[in-house]
Amino acid sequence: MLILSLLILVLAAACVFAVRGVRADARAEAEPLNVPEAFFGPQSLEGVLCAQLLEGDITQRQYLRSMAGIAARDEERHPLVVPWRED
């Protein structure tokens, strides 16, 4: 009878420690990640302009004018070359 009581006591202690470990893991998963806000910020000039437009910092006309300027600059720097086929 003594052995059975000791066995039950050991099993109960093992269950308590197992539950503590599961609760600690659950608490660790529940904590939010600390990701810097700059990580989600715009990564390009177009993204910055889009964010400014959505926040109301610039008007739609300013956005369109800026995007046209970006497109013109891109055309100067990297002109589109279309290969010609001769039939």
Sequence and secondary structure as in RCSB ss.txt:
>XXXX:A:sequence
MLILSLLILVLAAACVFAVRGVRADARAEAEPLNVPEAFFGPQSLEGVLCAQLLEGDITQRQYLRSMAGIAARDE
ERHPLVVPWRED
>XXXX:A:secstr
 HHHHHHHHHHHHHHHHHHHHHHHHHHHHHS     GGGGS  SHHHHHHHHHHHTSS HHHHHHHHHHHHHHHH
HHS         
